[in-house]
């Protein structure tokens, strides 16, 4: 693309943003791969694809792990298609919240924002606790042979503060540095996933691919009590779907970085769909290598969360290769959370821009030098750290991040299902045509099913959290927010009233740059 043609695209992007009532405050530095890499990094098959593998395998063996991955990721792709169509029409940093407000009303958008925000916060916090745990086990333990078995809550807290703080600093100093790291993360995940897959297949003395279609009821004791015992095969398969669905979250990151993406109407839908598709493909091959490489497919089912790392430790391969894999997995998880901070802070910025959060006057501000929402970034960092402090509830809440996110994904899709052809008549270049409403219906029904299976034991504590959150949202909305929350500019009058403010905001940024 020539400089002139890229400038034309940038001007068109800014004009589309103006048409929705917003100024171009953030810096558009992301191109197609960078937007894809944000979502691909947050999904990170080297995070949930490894640590949640036991959920898929320790339910029904290779069959539920592999078929469950295909079915769960296909559902995520259907959700992604519905989201991509809306993102193409409304490419804003608020993403889901903004879409829900336009298609379903101010209150629907406000509720969507809280589900999405909580889900994103728990993604960042759970991955960063995972970074700490993986660093302890894989690097300090396996590489440097340091005994950290006596470390506990305070060591974890200090480590999470340091890890999340570094991610905040990287985001603070602008999208340019962060984009380069997230781009690197996209390549790193591909390389490490391929290397890990090859190593697994090389190290196993047998290639018994029949394991991929074998069913064993590992629920209860045989599977290390990862899921409760059940003789209902259909129910066991539903529980196994949590493996891919825990992993396939965060692809809304492409939407949240819309205002920093060049040619957003085209590149954002591509980013959403490509991140899901390539995670599906590479994750499937990687999961298959895990199943084939298990030394004993019956006994190993009880290894629980250590199933993959026990295998890696026992592989007959050079120590240097193992160390490279250990470092690559830890670094990928760190960059996964880095991209999560980027996505979450943009959601906080966009919601605050419309008066949705306490302290929104600060949280909506963009640093003129670095062109990043610095207060929103540090707000995200603080919330992510704070959410790890109540350890008894943390495990369930970390597992629940998928549920909260898929609820927030389904809400604008449901609103669009009813608004399409009525109040929703302007679309972007990415269209689903006659498939739009059927795919939207599948997305909504699937999200309802996910809430059901995600609140079954051992995560039944999430029922209380979900009911509590719904009650809190309802009380705050009818008690305060309904009269005080202005919401995004939706009507032509609202948008026109912001025209002068948009000009002033953009001139202030240009003046600061000069």
N, C-alpha and C positions, 0 to 999 in steps of 0.2 A: 504494500500500500504506500503510495507517495505521501509526502508531507501534506500536500494540498488536499488530497482525497481524505486523509485521516482527519485533517482539520474540519472538513465538511461533515464527516461522521460525528466528530466531537460536538460540533454546533447543532447537529440534528439531535444528539443525545441530550444536550442542554435544553433544547427547545421542547423535547418531549417531557422533560422534568418540569420546565416552566408551565407547561400545559396542565400539569397536575398540581400546580401551586407551590413548587419548591425551587429554591435557588441551588445552583451548582456549587456547593461549598466544598465537597470532598474532591480529591484529585483523581481524575480518570487516568490511571496508569495501567490497569489490567487489560490484557487482551484475552483471546479465547482460552488459551491453555491455562493462564493464571486463574481465570474464573472457574474453570474445571478443577484445577488443583486445590482450590479452597474446599470444595465439597468432597473431592476424592480424599483429601488429607483428613477431613473430619470423620468421614466414614471409616477410613484406615483399616483395611482388612488385617493389618498386623497388630491391631488393638483387639477389637471385639472378635475378629475372625480367629484369633488364637485363644484369648482368655475365656470366650464364651463357647468354645468348641465342645466342652464337656456337656453343655446344656443340650446340644444336638445329639451327641453320641451316647451320653449316659441316660438316654430315654429309651431309644430303640435300636442302638447300634448304627452301623454304616448306612442302612436304609434311611433312617430318620435324619441323619446328619446330612446326607447328600440330597435326597429328595426334598427334605425340609429347606435346605439352602436354596434349591431351585424355585420352590413354590414361594418362599418368603421374599426372595429377591425379585421374583416376577411381580409379586404384589407391590413391592417398593417401586418398581419400574412403572406400574400402572398409576400409582400415586404421583410419581414424578412427571408422567405425561400430563396429568390434569394440572399439576402445579406449573409446569412449563408453559402451558397455554395461557394461564393467568399472568405469569411473569412476563411473557412477551407483550401482553397488553398494558401492564402496569409495572415498568421496571424501576422500582424505588427501593431504597435501603430498608424501609419498614417491612417489605415483603409481605408475609402472611397477614400481619396486622392491618396493613394498608388495604390489601385485597379484601379482607373480611369487612372492613369499614365501608368500602365502596359498594360491595356486592350484597352485604347483609345488614348494614346499618352500624351506627356508632357504637352501640352496646355490644354487638356481636364482635366488632373489631377489638374493642377494649378487652373482652374476655379472651379472645384469641391471643392477644399480646401477652397476657399473663401465663397462659399455658406454654406458649412458645419460649418466653423468657425463662421460666422455671426449667423447662426441658434443656435449654441451651446451657444454663448455669450448671446443671447436674452433669451434662456431658463434659464440660471443662473440669469440674471438680473430680469426677470419677476417673477421668483419664489421667489427671495429674497425681491422684493417689496411686493409680496404676503405674505411672512413671516412677514414683518413689519405690513401690514394691518391686518392680522389674529391675530397677537400678540396684536395689539391695541384693536380690537373688541372682540376677544374671551377671552383673558386673562386679560388685563388691564380693559376692560369694563365689561365683564360678571362675572369674578371671583373677581377682586379687586374693581370694580365699580368706576373706575377713568374716568373722562370725558376728552377725547382726541379730542373732536370735533373741537377745535381751532388749533390743530396741522396741520402743512402744509408741504411745500416743504423742509424747512431746517431740521425739525425733521425727515422726511423721509430720507433725504440725510445722516444725521449723523447715523441713524439706519442702513441704507444699507451699509455704510462704515464699521461699527462695525461687522455686520453680515457676510459680505463677507470677511472681514479681518480675522475673526476667522476661517472661512472655508479655507482660504489661509494658516493660521498657521498650521492647522491640516494636510493639504496636504503636507506642507513643511517638517514636521518632519517624513515623510516616509509613505510608503504604508502600513506598519504593523498597525499603529494606525488607519489610514483611513479605511483600510479593515475591522477592527473590528467594527467600527462605521457603515459602509455600510452594513455589515452582520446583525448588530442589526436593521438597518433600514428595511431590507427585512422582518425580523420577525415582526417588529412593524407595518408595513403596513398591513400584514395579520391580526394581532390581532385587530388593531383599526378598520379596514374595517368590520370584522366580528362583533365586538362589536357594531359598529354604525348601521349595518344592523339589528341586533337583537333588539337594542333599538328602532329603527324606527318602526319595526313591533309590538313590545310590546306596544309602546305608542299609536298607532292608535286604535280607538274604532271599526274600521271596516277593514275587509280584502277584499276590492273590487278589485280583480285581473283583472276584465274586463277593468279597466282603462289602463292596459298595451297595449291594442289593440284598444283603442279609439282615433280617430283623431278629433282634433279641430283646426281650423285655427286661431292660436294666433299671426300671423304675424302682425306687426304694433302695434297699441294702446293696443289691448287685451293682448299682451305678453310683455308689458312694453317697446315697441320699441326696443327690442333686435335685431330684424331683420326688414327690411322694409316690408310694407304690400304687399302681392301678393296673387292672386287667383289661381296661378299655383301650384298645389299640388306637382308635380315633382320637381319644383324649390325649394319649401319649404323643401322637403325631402333632397335635396342636401345641403341646408344650415344647416340642422340638423346634417349632417355628420361632420361638423366642431367640434361638441362636442367630439366624440371619437378621431378624428384626432388631435385636440389640445392636447389631453391627451396622445395618443400613439406616443410620440416622445422621442428620446433619447436612443433608444435601440441599437444605434451604440456605446454606451458606452462599451459594451462587446468587440467590435472590437478594440476600442481605448486602452483598457487595455490588449490586446493580449500578449504583451511582458512581462507582469507581471503575466500571467496566466499559470499555470502548465498544460501540455498537451493541448496546445492552439488549435490545429487543431480540437480537439473533443469538448473541453469545451466551446470555444467561440461560435460555432454554437448553442450548447445547451443553452448557456446563452441568446442569442438573441431570440430564439424561445420560451423558457420557460417563459421569462419575458413578452413577448407579450401574450402568451396563458393564463397564470395565471392572468394577468391584465384584459384580456377579461372576464374570468370567474367570478372573484371576483367583478370586476367593474360592470358587468351585474346584478349580484344579488343585489349589493348595489344600483344601479340606479333603479331597480325594487322596492326596499324598499322605495326609495324616492317618487316614483310615487304613491304607495299604501298609504303612510303615509300623503300625502298632505291633510290638513283639508278641503280645497275647491279647487278641481282641476281646476275650472274656474277662480276664483278670484286670487288664488295664482300664476297663470301664469304671472301676471303683477308685481310680486315682483322682477323680474330681478335678479341681482347678489346676492341679499339677500335671495333668495327663500329657500335655505337649512338652512341657519343660523337662519332665522325667525322661521322655523319649529323647529329647535333644542331648541331655546329659549322658545318656548311654550310647549315643551313636558312635560307631567306629569310623570316625573321620578325623582329619588333622585338627589339633586344638586351635590353631590359628583361624581355621574356617569357622569353628564354633564361636570364637570370640568376635569375629566379624558379624556373624548373625546376631549375637547377643547385643552388640553395640548398635547395629542397624535397627533392631526391634525397639530398643529403648529410645533411640533418636527419633524414630518414626512416631512413637507415641508422644514424645515431647512436641514435635511439630504438629501433630494432630490437635493437641490442646492449644497450641499457638494459633492455628487457624480457627479454632473454636472461640478464642478470645476476640479475634478479628470479627467473626460473624456476630457474636453476642453483643459486642460494643456497638456495632452498626445498628442492631435492633434497638438497643437502649437509646442511642442517638435519635433514631427516627421516631420512636415512641415519645421521647421527651420533646422533640421538635413540635409535636402536636399537644403538649401539655399532659402527657399520660402518666408521668412519674413524679413523685415528690422531688423537689430540687431541680425540676426540669429546666429552669433558667440557666443552670450551670451545665447540666448534662447534655444539653443540645449545642453547646458551644464547640466550635472547631478551631483548633490552633492554627493561626494564620501562617506560621512558619512551616509546620510539618503537614498541614492540611489533613489532620486526623482529629477525631473526636476524643480528645485526651481525657476529659472528665468521665465520659462514658466508658472509656477503657479502664480507668482505675476503679470505677464503680463496679464493673464486671469482675475485676481482680479481687476486690474486697468480698463481693458476694460469693465468688467461687471458693475462696479460702474459708469464709464463715460456714459454708454448707458442709465442710468436712469436719467441723469441730464436734458435732453431736454424733459420735461414732456408732452408738447402738442403732440409730435409724439410717445410717449412711448407706449400708449395703442395699437395703430395700429401695431407697431413693435413687441410688445409682442405677439399679435395675429398672426403676420406674421412669428414667429419662426417655426411654423409647415410647412409653405410653403417653407421657405428656406431649412429646413432639408430634406423634402421629395424631393425637387429638387436635393439635394446632394446625397440622397439615389438612386434616379433614374439614375443619370449620370453614375456610374460604372456599374449598371445593364444594361443600354442601350449599353454601350461599350462591355460588356460581351455577350450581345445578338448577336452582329455582330462578336465578336472575337472567340466565342466558336466553336471548331472544326477547327479553322484556326490558328491564332496565340496563342490562349489559348487551350493548349492541356494537361497541367499538372493540376490535380485536387487533392483536399484533400479527407479525408475519408467520408465527407458528400457530397453526390451527389444527384441531383434531377432527373437525367436520362432524360427520354423522356418528363418530365414535365418542364424541365429547361427553354426552350425558350418560351412556352406558358405563364408560370408564369412571366417571365421577361417582356413579351409584356404587360400583364395586369398591372404590376407594373409601367411601363412607362406611359401607357395611363391613369392610375389612378392618377399619379402625375400631369399630364397635367390637368386633371379634377379638382384636388385640387387647382391648381393655379387659375383656372377659378372661382371656388366658393369662394376661399379665398380672391379674389380681388373684390368681389361684395360689395355693400353698406351693412353695414356702414364702411367696411374696404377698400373702393375703393381708399383711399390714397396710399395703397400698390402698386397700379399700377405704380405710379410715382417712388416709391422706387425701384421697380423691374427693371423698364426701366433704372433708374439712375445707379443701380448696374451693369446691363449688359453693359451699355455704359462705365462705369468706368473700369470694368474688361477688356473690349476690348481695350480701350486706353492704359491702363498700360501694357497689354500683348504685343501689337504690338509696343508700344513706348519704353519699358524697358525690361520687363521680358523675352520676347522671346529670347533675346541674352544673358541675364545675369542669368537666372534661369536654373541651371543644371538639376534639377529634380532628381528623385531617380535612383539608379543604376539598369538598366534593362537588358542591354546586358551582355553576358558572359564576355566580355572584361572589362566593367565597374565594374562588381562584382569582377573579378580577381584582378583588380587594387586596390581594397579596402582591400585585404586580409591582407597585412602588417599593415594597419591602424587599422583593427579590432583587431588584436593580441595586438597592442600597447595600444589601449583603454581598453581592458579587463585586461591586465596586470597592467595598472595604477590603475584600480579599486581594483584589488586584493591586490596590494601594499598598497593602502590607508586603506583597511580593516585590513591588518596585522599590 
